[in-house]
Amino acid sequence: MNDSNDSISDKDTRKASSLTFWQLLKITFSAFLGVQSETNREGDFTQGIMSHFIWMGLLFGLVFALSIIGVVQLVLHFAA
């Protein structure tokens, strides 16, 4: 019985690891914008590994925050 659970988790891992970096980036960007359909969202989360989505979301959020800070600094520099 334990062997069947191992084979199922192996299949899930192989299936889940099929998303590329660019696919994860696209999924994360769509989630940030809120433009993804419910069907696509469910399909994405059945294909990917949750920790990859979490790390990509954190990375994307950090890049977004740094971009906003950079734009504000640039505007303040030219306004002064």
PDB file of N, CA, C and O in Angstrom:
ATOM      1  N   MET A   1       0.815  -1.187   0.000  1.00  0.00           N
ATOM      2  CA  MET A   1       0.000   0.000   0.000  1.00  0.00           C
ATOM      3  C   MET A   1       0.860   1.253   0.000  1.00  0.00           C
ATOM      4  O   MET A   1       0.509   2.242  -0.643  1.00  0.00           O
ATOM      5  N   ASN A   2       1.951   1.227   0.690  1.00  0.00           N
ATOM      6  CA  ASN A   2       2.856   2.367   0.734  1.00  0.00           C
ATOM      7  C   ASN A   2       3.501   2.604  -0.618  1.00  0.00           C
ATOM      8  O   ASN A   2       3.769   3.748  -0.983  1.00  0.00           O
ATOM      9  N   ASP A   3       3.758   1.521  -1.381  1.00  0.00           N
ATOM     10  CA  ASP A   3       4.355   1.665  -2.703  1.00  0.00           C
ATOM     11  C   ASP A   3       3.436   2.410  -3.655  1.00  0.00           C
ATOM     12  O   ASP A   3       3.902   3.191  -4.484  1.00  0.00           O
ATOM     13  N   SER A   4       2.125   2.174  -3.543  1.00  0.00           N
ATOM     14  CA  SER A   4       1.201   2.878  -4.428  1.00  0.00           C
ATOM     15  C   SER A   4       1.172   4.368  -4.118  1.00  0.00           C
ATOM     16  O   SER A   4       1.040   5.185  -5.029  1.00  0.00           O
ATOM     17  N   ASN A   5       1.295   4.732  -2.850  1.00  0.00           N
ATOM     18  CA  ASN A   5       1.346   6.151  -2.488  1.00  0.00           C
ATOM     19  C   ASN A   5       2.609   6.801  -3.009  1.00  0.00           C
ATOM     20  O   ASN A   5       2.575   7.947  -3.459  1.00  0.00           O
ATOM     21  N   ASP A   6       3.732   6.083  -2.955  1.00  0.00           N
ATOM     22  CA  ASP A   6       4.984   6.610  -3.482  1.00  0.00           C
ATOM     23  C   ASP A   6       4.900   6.827  -4.980  1.00  0.00           C
ATOM     24  O   ASP A   6       5.380   7.841  -5.486  1.00  0.00           O
ATOM     25  N   SER A   7       4.296   5.886  -5.698  1.00  0.00           N
ATOM     26  CA  SER A   7       4.204   6.030  -7.150  1.00  0.00           C
ATOM     27  C   SER A   7       3.265   7.161  -7.529  1.00  0.00           C
ATOM     28  O   SER A   7       3.484   7.841  -8.531  1.00  0.00           O
ATOM     29  N   ILE A   8       2.222   7.367  -6.738  1.00  0.00           N
ATOM     30  CA  ILE A   8       1.306   8.472  -7.008  1.00  0.00           C
ATOM     31  C   ILE A   8       2.011   9.802  -6.792  1.00  0.00           C
ATOM     32  O   ILE A   8       1.877  10.718  -7.604  1.00  0.00           O
ATOM     33  N   SER A   9       2.766   9.914  -5.697  1.00  0.00           N
ATOM     34  CA  SER A   9       3.471  11.171  -5.447  1.00  0.00           C
ATOM     35  C   SER A   9       4.558  11.410  -6.484  1.00  0.00           C
ATOM     36  O   SER A   9       4.818  12.561  -6.836  1.00  0.00           O
ATOM     37  N   ASP A  10       5.207  10.350  -6.989  1.00  0.00           N
ATOM     38  CA  ASP A  10       6.188  10.507  -8.058  1.00  0.00           C
ATOM     39  C   ASP A  10       5.532  11.031  -9.324  1.00  0.00           C
ATOM     40  O   ASP A  10       6.082  11.901 -10.000  1.00  0.00           O
ATOM     41  N   LYS A  11       4.356  10.503  -9.646  1.00  0.00           N
ATOM     42  CA  LYS A  11       3.639  10.969 -10.833  1.00  0.00           C
ATOM     43  C   LYS A  11       3.237  12.423 -10.669  1.00  0.00           C
ATOM     44  O   LYS A  11       3.357  13.212 -11.606  1.00  0.00           O
ATOM     45  N   ASP A  12       2.753  12.787  -9.467  1.00  0.00           N
ATOM     46  CA  ASP A  12       2.361  14.171  -9.216  1.00  0.00           C
ATOM     47  C   ASP A  12       3.563  15.107  -9.322  1.00  0.00           C
ATOM     48  O   ASP A  12       3.446  16.205  -9.867  1.00  0.00           O
ATOM     49  N   THR A  13       4.716  14.682  -8.808  1.00  0.00           N
ATOM     50  CA  THR A  13       5.919  15.504  -8.861  1.00  0.00           C
ATOM     51  C   THR A  13       6.367  15.704 -10.303  1.00  0.00           C
ATOM     52  O   THR A  13       6.720  16.817 -10.694  1.00  0.00           O
ATOM     53  N   ARG A  14       6.354  14.634 -11.097  1.00  0.00           N
ATOM     54  CA  ARG A  14       6.751  14.771 -12.507  1.00  0.00           C
ATOM     55  C   ARG A  14       5.782  15.678 -13.242  1.00  0.00           C
ATOM     56  O   ARG A  14       6.203  16.532 -14.023  1.00  0.00           O
ATOM     57  N   LYS A  15       4.499  15.506 -13.004  1.00  0.00           N
ATOM     58  CA  LYS A  15       3.495  16.335 -13.655  1.00  0.00           C
ATOM     59  C   LYS A  15       3.616  17.787 -13.188  1.00  0.00           C
ATOM     60  O   LYS A  15       3.518  18.713 -13.993  1.00  0.00           O
ATOM     61  N   ALA A  16       3.827  17.980 -11.892  1.00  0.00           N
ATOM     62  CA  ALA A  16       3.886  19.322 -11.320  1.00  0.00           C
ATOM     63  C   ALA A  16       5.125  20.078 -11.772  1.00  0.00           C
ATOM     64  O   ALA A  16       5.085  21.302 -11.899  1.00  0.00           O
ATOM     65  N   SER A  17       6.216  19.381 -12.014  1.00  0.00           N
ATOM     66  CA  SER A  17       7.438  20.071 -12.377  1.00  0.00           C
ATOM     67  C   SER A  17       7.504  20.398 -13.865  1.00  0.00           C
ATOM     68  O   SER A  17       8.554  20.803 -14.364  1.00  0.00           O
ATOM     69  N   SER A  18       6.391  20.225 -14.578  1.00  0.00           N
ATOM     70  CA  SER A  18       6.408  20.466 -16.016  1.00  0.00           C
ATOM     71  C   SER A  18       6.292  21.948 -16.373  1.00  0.00           C
ATOM     72  O   SER A  18       6.486  22.307 -17.534  1.00  0.00           O
ATOM     73  N   LEU A  19       5.982  22.816 -15.409  1.00  0.00           N
ATOM     74  CA  LEU A  19       5.883  24.245 -15.697  1.00  0.00           C
ATOM     75  C   LEU A  19       7.269  24.861 -15.790  1.00  0.00           C
ATOM     76  O   LEU A  19       8.136  24.592 -14.959  1.00  0.00           O
ATOM     77  N   THR A  20       7.470  25.687 -16.804  1.00  0.00           N
ATOM     78  CA  THR A  20       8.748  26.378 -16.972  1.00  0.00           C
ATOM     79  C   THR A  20       8.725  27.694 -16.192  1.00  0.00           C
ATOM     80  O   THR A  20       7.682  28.119 -15.697  1.00  0.00           O
ATOM     81  N   PHE A  21       9.885  28.322 -16.094  1.00  0.00           N
ATOM     82  CA  PHE A  21       9.992  29.618 -15.417  1.00  0.00           C
ATOM     83  C   PHE A  21       9.073  30.636 -16.076  1.00  0.00           C
ATOM     84  O   PHE A  21       8.401  31.399 -15.383  1.00  0.00           O
ATOM     85  N   TRP A  22       9.033  30.658 -17.397  1.00  0.00           N
ATOM     86  CA  TRP A  22       8.235  31.648 -18.116  1.00  0.00           C
ATOM     87  C   TRP A  22       6.752  31.400 -17.922  1.00  0.00           C
ATOM     88  O   TRP A  22       5.974  32.352 -17.852  1.00  0.00           O
ATOM     89  N   GLN A  23       6.337  30.129 -17.831  1.00  0.00           N
ATOM     90  CA  GLN A  23       4.939  29.828 -17.561  1.00  0.00           C
ATOM     91  C   GLN A  23       4.562  30.284 -16.153  1.00  0.00           C
ATOM     92  O   GLN A  23       3.487  30.847 -15.944  1.00  0.00           O
ATOM     93  N   LEU A  24       5.452  30.038 -15.189  1.00  0.00           N
ATOM     94  CA  LEU A  24       5.206  30.500 -13.824  1.00  0.00           C
ATOM     95  C   LEU A  24       5.122  32.023 -13.772  1.00  0.00           C
ATOM     96  O   LEU A  24       4.281  32.576 -13.062  1.00  0.00           O
ATOM     97  N   LEU A  25       5.989  32.699 -14.519  1.00  0.00           N
ATOM     98  CA  LEU A  25       5.973  34.161 -14.563  1.00  0.00           C
ATOM     99  C   LEU A  25       4.655  34.664 -15.152  1.00  0.00           C
ATOM    100  O   LEU A  25       4.066  35.613 -14.636  1.00  0.00           O
ATOM    101  N   LYS A  26       4.202  34.040 -16.212  1.00  0.00           N
ATOM    102  CA  LYS A  26       2.935  34.418 -16.847  1.00  0.00           C
ATOM    103  C   LYS A  26       1.761  34.203 -15.896  1.00  0.00           C
ATOM    104  O   LYS A  26       0.878  35.054 -15.793  1.00  0.00           O
ATOM    105  N   ILE A  27       1.753  33.086 -15.214  1.00  0.00           N
ATOM    106  CA  ILE A  27       0.685  32.779 -14.263  1.00  0.00           C
ATOM    107  C   ILE A  27       0.686  33.795 -13.127  1.00  0.00           C
ATOM    108  O   ILE A  27      -0.370  34.283 -12.724  1.00  0.00           O
ATOM    109  N   THR A  28       1.869  34.112 -12.612  1.00  0.00           N
ATOM    110  CA  THR A  28       1.982  35.059 -11.505  1.00  0.00           C
ATOM    111  C   THR A  28       1.544  36.454 -11.942  1.00  0.00           C
ATOM    112  O   THR A  28       0.833  37.140 -11.207  1.00  0.00           O
ATOM    113  N   PHE A  29       1.964  36.874 -13.132  1.00  0.00           N
ATOM    114  CA  PHE A  29       1.577  38.187 -13.647  1.00  0.00           C
ATOM    115  C   PHE A  29       0.068  38.264 -13.828  1.00  0.00           C
ATOM    116  O   PHE A  29      -0.543  39.279 -13.494  1.00  0.00           O
ATOM    117  N   SER A  30      -0.535  37.211 -14.350  1.00  0.00           N
ATOM    118  CA  SER A  30      -1.988  37.182 -14.513  1.00  0.00           C
ATOM    119  C   SER A  30      -2.693  37.253 -13.164  1.00  0.00           C
ATOM    120  O   SER A  30      -3.724  37.912 -13.030  1.00  0.00           O
ATOM    121  N   ALA A  31      -2.137  36.576 -12.174  1.00  0.00           N
ATOM    122  CA  ALA A  31      -2.729  36.609 -10.833  1.00  0.00           C
ATOM    123  C   ALA A  31      -2.626  38.003 -10.229  1.00  0.00           C
ATOM    124  O   ALA A  31      -3.572  38.465  -9.590  1.00  0.00           O
ATOM    125  N   PHE A  32      -1.499  38.682 -10.418  1.00  0.00           N
ATOM    126  CA  PHE A  32      -1.337  40.038  -9.880  1.00  0.00           C
ATOM    127  C   PHE A  32      -2.325  41.000 -10.537  1.00  0.00           C
ATOM    128  O   PHE A  32      -2.860  41.890  -9.876  1.00  0.00           O
ATOM    129  N   LEU A  33      -2.566  40.822 -11.830  1.00  0.00           N
ATOM    130  CA  LEU A  33      -3.503  41.695 -12.530  1.00  0.00           C
ATOM    131  C   LEU A  33      -4.949  41.289 -12.310  1.00  0.00           C
ATOM    132  O   LEU A  33      -5.855  42.105 -12.479  1.00  0.00           O
ATOM    133  N   GLY A  34      -5.174  40.035 -11.934  1.00  0.00           N
ATOM    134  CA  GLY A  34      -6.526  39.540 -11.710  1.00  0.00           C
ATOM    135  C   GLY A  34      -7.293  39.285 -12.988  1.00  0.00           C
ATOM    136  O   GLY A  34      -8.515  39.431 -13.011  1.00  0.00           O
ATOM    137  N   VAL A  35      -6.601  38.905 -14.061  1.00  0.00           N
ATOM    138  CA  VAL A  35      -7.253  38.727 -15.354  1.00  0.00           C
ATOM    139  C   VAL A  35      -7.374  37.264 -15.772  1.00  0.00           C
ATOM    140  O   VAL A  35      -7.743  36.982 -16.912  1.00  0.00           O
ATOM    141  N   GLN A  36      -7.077  36.351 -14.893  1.00  0.00           N
ATOM    142  CA  GLN A  36      -7.089  34.945 -15.257  1.00  0.00           C
ATOM    143  C   GLN A  36      -8.464  34.340 -14.980  1.00  0.00           C
ATOM    144  O   GLN A  36      -9.083  34.634 -13.957  1.00  0.00           O
ATOM    145  N   SER A  37      -8.936  33.494 -15.896  1.00  0.00           N
ATOM    146  CA  SER A  37     -10.232  32.858 -15.701  1.00  0.00           C
ATOM    147  C   SER A  37     -10.124  31.782 -14.619  1.00  0.00           C
ATOM    148  O   SER A  37      -9.036  31.291 -14.321  1.00  0.00           O
ATOM    149  N   GLU A  38     -11.263  31.427 -14.044  1.00  0.00           N
ATOM    150  CA  GLU A  38     -11.299  30.415 -12.979  1.00  0.00           C
ATOM    151  C   GLU A  38     -10.802  29.058 -13.491  1.00  0.00           C
ATOM    152  O   GLU A  38     -10.118  28.332 -12.769  1.00  0.00           O
ATOM    153  N   THR A  39     -11.143  28.725 -14.719  1.00  0.00           N
ATOM    154  CA  THR A  39     -10.713  27.454 -15.304  1.00  0.00           C
ATOM    155  C   THR A  39      -9.203  27.401 -15.446  1.00  0.00           C
ATOM    156  O   THR A  39      -8.581  26.397 -15.099  1.00  0.00           O
ATOM    157  N   ASN A  40      -8.605  28.479 -15.955  1.00  0.00           N
ATOM    158  CA  ASN A  40      -7.144  28.527 -16.099  1.00  0.00           C
ATOM    159  C   ASN A  40      -6.452  28.493 -14.748  1.00  0.00           C
ATOM    160  O   ASN A  40      -5.425  27.833 -14.592  1.00  0.00           O
ATOM    161  N   ARG A  41      -7.004  29.197 -13.773  1.00  0.00           N
ATOM    162  CA  ARG A  41      -6.407  29.225 -12.439  1.00  0.00           C
ATOM    163  C   ARG A  41      -6.392  27.827 -11.814  1.00  0.00           C
ATOM    164  O   ARG A  41      -5.385  27.406 -11.244  1.00  0.00           O
ATOM    165  N   GLU A  42      -7.499  27.125 -11.924  1.00  0.00           N
ATOM    166  CA  GLU A  42      -7.564  25.767 -11.378  1.00  0.00           C
ATOM    167  C   GLU A  42      -6.587  24.848 -12.099  1.00  0.00           C
ATOM    168  O   GLU A  42      -5.929  24.023 -11.466  1.00  0.00           O
ATOM    169  N   GLY A  43      -6.490  24.984 -13.405  1.00  0.00           N
ATOM    170  CA  GLY A  43      -5.562  24.162 -14.176  1.00  0.00           C
ATOM    171  C   GLY A  43      -4.113  24.436 -13.829  1.00  0.00           C
ATOM    172  O   GLY A  43      -3.297  23.516 -13.768  1.00  0.00           O
ATOM    173  N   ASP A  44      -3.794  25.701 -13.601  1.00  0.00           N
ATOM    174  CA  ASP A  44      -2.420  26.070 -13.244  1.00  0.00           C
ATOM    175  C   ASP A  44      -2.014  25.461 -11.911  1.00  0.00           C
ATOM    176  O   ASP A  44      -0.896  24.967 -11.763  1.00  0.00           O
ATOM    177  N   PHE A  45      -2.914  25.496 -10.951  1.00  0.00           N
ATOM    178  CA  PHE A  45      -2.566  24.991  -9.628  1.00  0.00           C
ATOM    179  C   PHE A  45      -2.547  23.470  -9.564  1.00  0.00           C
ATOM    180  O   PHE A  45      -1.971  22.906  -8.633  1.00  0.00           O
ATOM    181  N   THR A  46      -3.162  22.795 -10.527  1.00  0.00           N
ATOM    182  CA  THR A  46      -3.044  21.338 -10.562  1.00  0.00           C
ATOM    183  C   THR A  46      -1.760  20.921 -11.271  1.00  0.00           C
ATOM    184  O   THR A  46      -1.292  19.800 -11.073  1.00  0.00           O
ATOM    185  N   GLN A  47      -1.184  21.789 -12.088  1.00  0.00           N
ATOM    186  CA  GLN A  47       0.046  21.462 -12.815  1.00  0.00           C
ATOM    187  C   GLN A  47       1.303  21.838 -12.046  1.00  0.00           C
ATOM    188  O   GLN A  47       2.338  21.195 -12.219  1.00  0.00           O
ATOM    189  N   GLY A  48       1.243  22.846 -11.213  1.00  0.00           N
ATOM    190  CA  GLY A  48       2.449  23.376 -10.585  1.00  0.00           C
ATOM    191  C   GLY A  48       2.617  22.953  -9.141  1.00  0.00           C
ATOM    192  O   GLY A  48       1.719  22.371  -8.532  1.00  0.00           O
ATOM    193  N   ILE A  49       3.782  23.257  -8.612  1.00  0.00           N
ATOM    194  CA  ILE A  49       4.099  22.995  -7.220  1.00  0.00           C
ATOM    195  C   ILE A  49       3.846  24.286  -6.441  1.00  0.00           C
ATOM    196  O   ILE A  49       4.308  25.358  -6.832  1.00  0.00           O
ATOM    197  N   MET A  50       3.113  24.173  -5.343  1.00  0.00           N
ATOM    198  CA  MET A  50       2.680  25.358  -4.595  1.00  0.00           C
ATOM    199  C   MET A  50       3.858  26.231  -4.166  1.00  0.00           C
ATOM    200  O   MET A  50       3.772  27.456  -4.244  1.00  0.00           O
ATOM    201  N   SER A  51       4.949  25.626  -3.717  1.00  0.00           N
ATOM    202  CA  SER A  51       6.088  26.434  -3.266  1.00  0.00           C
ATOM    203  C   SER A  51       6.678  27.261  -4.407  1.00  0.00           C
ATOM    204  O   SER A  51       7.190  28.355  -4.169  1.00  0.00           O
ATOM    205  N   HIS A  52       6.615  26.761  -5.632  1.00  0.00           N
ATOM    206  CA  HIS A  52       7.106  27.535  -6.775  1.00  0.00           C
ATOM    207  C   HIS A  52       6.246  28.782  -6.983  1.00  0.00           C
ATOM    208  O   HIS A  52       6.762  29.861  -7.275  1.00  0.00           O
ATOM    209  N   PHE A  53       4.924  28.621  -6.828  1.00  0.00           N
ATOM    210  CA  PHE A  53       4.036  29.772  -6.967  1.00  0.00           C
ATOM    211  C   PHE A  53       4.287  30.785  -5.855  1.00  0.00           C
ATOM    212  O   PHE A  53       4.259  31.993  -6.091  1.00  0.00           O
ATOM    213  N   ILE A  54       4.530  30.297  -4.654  1.00  0.00           N
ATOM    214  CA  ILE A  54       4.785  31.199  -3.528  1.00  0.00           C
ATOM    215  C   ILE A  54       6.067  31.988  -3.754  1.00  0.00           C
ATOM    216  O   ILE A  54       6.084  33.208  -3.587  1.00  0.00           O
ATOM    217  N   TRP A  55       7.143  31.299  -4.132  1.00  0.00           N
ATOM    218  CA  TRP A  55       8.414  31.987  -4.378  1.00  0.00           C
ATOM    219  C   TRP A  55       8.318  32.962  -5.537  1.00  0.00           C
ATOM    220  O   TRP A  55       8.869  34.061  -5.474  1.00  0.00           O
ATOM    221  N   MET A  56       7.617  32.564  -6.602  1.00  0.00           N
ATOM    222  CA  MET A  56       7.462  33.461  -7.745  1.00  0.00           C
ATOM    223  C   MET A  56       6.637  34.678  -7.351  1.00  0.00           C
ATOM    224  O   MET A  56       6.931  35.788  -7.796  1.00  0.00           O
ATOM    225  N   GLY A  57       5.615  34.494  -6.530  1.00  0.00           N
ATOM    226  CA  GLY A  57       4.809  35.619  -6.055  1.00  0.00           C
ATOM    227  C   GLY A  57       5.615  36.577  -5.192  1.00  0.00           C
ATOM    228  O   GLY A  57       5.495  37.795  -5.322  1.00  0.00           O
ATOM    229  N   LEU A  58       6.444  36.017  -4.305  1.00  0.00           N
ATOM    230  CA  LEU A  58       7.303  36.864  -3.475  1.00  0.00           C
ATOM    231  C   LEU A  58       8.320  37.623  -4.322  1.00  0.00           C
ATOM    232  O   LEU A  58       8.550  38.812  -4.104  1.00  0.00           O
ATOM    233  N   LEU A  59       8.923  36.942  -5.279  1.00  0.00           N
ATOM    234  CA  LEU A  59       9.881  37.583  -6.173  1.00  0.00           C
ATOM    235  C   LEU A  59       9.209  38.678  -6.993  1.00  0.00           C
ATOM    236  O   LEU A  59       9.748  39.777  -7.128  1.00  0.00           O
ATOM    237  N   PHE A  60       8.044  38.382  -7.535  1.00  0.00           N
ATOM    238  CA  PHE A  60       7.320  39.350  -8.344  1.00  0.00           C
ATOM    239  C   PHE A  60       6.913  40.555  -7.500  1.00  0.00           C
ATOM    240  O   PHE A  60       7.010  41.694  -7.958  1.00  0.00           O
ATOM    241  N   GLY A  61       6.457  40.311  -6.270  1.00  0.00           N
ATOM    242  CA  GLY A  61       6.091  41.407  -5.374  1.00  0.00           C
ATOM    243  C   GLY A  61       7.277  42.284  -5.032  1.00  0.00           C
ATOM    244  O   GLY A  61       7.149  43.507  -4.974  1.00  0.00           O
ATOM    245  N   LEU A  62       8.436  41.672  -4.805  1.00  0.00           N
ATOM    246  CA  LEU A  62       9.655  42.427  -4.510  1.00  0.00           C
ATOM    247  C   LEU A  62      10.069  43.286  -5.700  1.00  0.00           C
ATOM    248  O   LEU A  62      10.397  44.461  -5.533  1.00  0.00           O
ATOM    249  N   VAL A  63      10.056  42.712  -6.885  1.00  0.00           N
ATOM    250  CA  VAL A  63      10.410  43.463  -8.096  1.00  0.00           C
ATOM    251  C   VAL A  63       9.422  44.611  -8.310  1.00  0.00           C
ATOM    252  O   VAL A  63       9.819  45.716  -8.682  1.00  0.00           O
ATOM    253  N   PHE A  64       8.143  44.348  -8.077  1.00  0.00           N
ATOM    254  CA  PHE A  64       7.125  45.393  -8.227  1.00  0.00           C
ATOM    255  C   PHE A  64       7.377  46.535  -7.242  1.00  0.00           C
ATOM    256  O   PHE A  64       7.351  47.704  -7.627  1.00  0.00           O
ATOM    257  N   ALA A  65       7.618  46.202  -5.976  1.00  0.00           N
ATOM    258  CA  ALA A  65       7.858  47.230  -4.952  1.00  0.00           C
ATOM    259  C   ALA A  65       9.112  48.038  -5.271  1.00  0.00           C
ATOM    260  O   ALA A  65       9.112  49.262  -5.143  1.00  0.00           O
ATOM    261  N   LEU A  66      10.178  47.361  -5.684  1.00  0.00           N
ATOM    262  CA  LEU A  66      11.413  48.071  -6.033  1.00  0.00           C
ATOM    263  C   LEU A  66      11.216  48.961  -7.259  1.00  0.00           C
ATOM    264  O   LEU A  66      11.809  50.036  -7.350  1.00  0.00           O
ATOM    265  N   SER A  67      10.391  48.520  -8.194  1.00  0.00           N
ATOM    266  CA  SER A  67      10.094  49.343  -9.372  1.00  0.00           C
ATOM    267  C   SER A  67       9.355  50.614  -8.983  1.00  0.00           C
ATOM    268  O   SER A  67       9.671  51.696  -9.476  1.00  0.00           O
ATOM    269  N   ILE A  68       8.377  50.484  -8.102  1.00  0.00           N
ATOM    270  CA  ILE A  68       7.630  51.659  -7.637  1.00  0.00           C
ATOM    271  C   ILE A  68       8.562  52.622  -6.902  1.00  0.00           C
ATOM    272  O   ILE A  68       8.502  53.832  -7.118  1.00  0.00           O
ATOM    273  N   ILE A  69       9.422  52.088  -6.036  1.00  0.00           N
ATOM    274  CA  ILE A  69      10.381  52.933  -5.313  1.00  0.00           C
ATOM    275  C   ILE A  69      11.311  53.637  -6.299  1.00  0.00           C
ATOM    276  O   ILE A  69      11.614  54.817  -6.128  1.00  0.00           O
ATOM    277  N   GLY A  70      11.762  52.927  -7.322  1.00  0.00           N
ATOM    278  CA  GLY A  70      12.641  53.520  -8.328  1.00  0.00           C
ATOM    279  C   GLY A  70      11.969  54.628  -9.114  1.00  0.00           C
ATOM    280  O   GLY A  70      12.579  55.664  -9.375  1.00  0.00           O
ATOM    281  N   VAL A  71      10.716  54.419  -9.493  1.00  0.00           N
ATOM    282  CA  VAL A  71       9.983  55.446 -10.234  1.00  0.00           C
ATOM    283  C   VAL A  71       9.778  56.679  -9.358  1.00  0.00           C
ATOM    284  O   VAL A  71       9.937  57.805  -9.831  1.00  0.00           O
ATOM    285  N   VAL A  72       9.429  56.483  -8.100  1.00  0.00           N
ATOM    286  CA  VAL A  72       9.236  57.616  -7.189  1.00  0.00           C
ATOM    287  C   VAL A  72      10.546  58.382  -7.014  1.00  0.00           C
ATOM    288  O   VAL A  72      10.548  59.612  -7.043  1.00  0.00           O
ATOM    289  N   GLN A  73      11.646  57.677  -6.833  1.00  0.00           N
ATOM    290  CA  GLN A  73      12.949  58.343  -6.689  1.00  0.00           C
ATOM    291  C   GLN A  73      13.306  59.125  -7.951  1.00  0.00           C
ATOM    292  O   GLN A  73      13.843  60.230  -7.871  1.00  0.00           O
ATOM    293  N   LEU A  74      13.010  58.554  -9.103  1.00  0.00           N
ATOM    294  CA  LEU A  74      13.285  59.222 -10.377  1.00  0.00           C
ATOM    295  C   LEU A  74      12.449  60.496 -10.502  1.00  0.00           C
ATOM    296  O   LEU A  74      12.965  61.539 -10.904  1.00  0.00           O
ATOM    297  N   VAL A  75      11.182  60.419 -10.165  1.00  0.00           N
ATOM    298  CA  VAL A  75      10.302  61.598 -10.235  1.00  0.00           C
ATOM    299  C   VAL A  75      10.771  62.675  -9.252  1.00  0.00           C
ATOM    300  O   VAL A  75      10.806  63.859  -9.587  1.00  0.00           O
ATOM    301  N   LEU A  76      11.127  62.255  -8.050  1.00  0.00           N
ATOM    302  CA  LEU A  76      11.605  63.216  -7.061  1.00  0.00           C
ATOM    303  C   LEU A  76      12.911  63.868  -7.496  1.00  0.00           C
ATOM    304  O   LEU A  76      13.137  65.049  -7.228  1.00  0.00           O
ATOM    305  N   HIS A  77      13.767  63.109  -8.163  1.00  0.00           N
ATOM    306  CA  HIS A  77      15.028  63.654  -8.646  1.00  0.00           C
ATOM    307  C   HIS A  77      14.807  64.729  -9.695  1.00  0.00           C
ATOM    308  O   HIS A  77      15.447  65.780  -9.653  1.00  0.00           O
ATOM    309  N   PHE A  78      13.915  64.477 -10.624  1.00  0.00           N
ATOM    310  CA  PHE A  78      13.657  65.454 -11.698  1.00  0.00           C
ATOM    311  C   PHE A  78      12.755  66.604 -11.242  1.00  0.00           C
ATOM    312  O   PHE A  78      12.757  67.668 -11.860  1.00  0.00           O
ATOM    313  N   ALA A  79      11.999  66.406 -10.186  1.00  0.00           N
ATOM    314  CA  ALA A  79      11.111  67.468  -9.692  1.00  0.00           C
ATOM    315  C   ALA A  79      11.872  68.480  -8.841  1.00  0.00           C
ATOM    316  O   ALA A  79      11.427  69.617  -8.686  1.00  0.00           O
ATOM    317  N   ALA A  80      12.993  68.085  -8.300  1.00  0.00           N
ATOM    318  CA  ALA A  80      13.725  68.968  -7.381  1.00  0.00           C
ATOM    319  C   ALA A  80      14.580  69.987  -8.107  1.00  0.00           C
ATOM    320  O   ALA A  80      15.252  70.796  -7.467  1.00  0.00           O
TER     321      ALA A  80
END
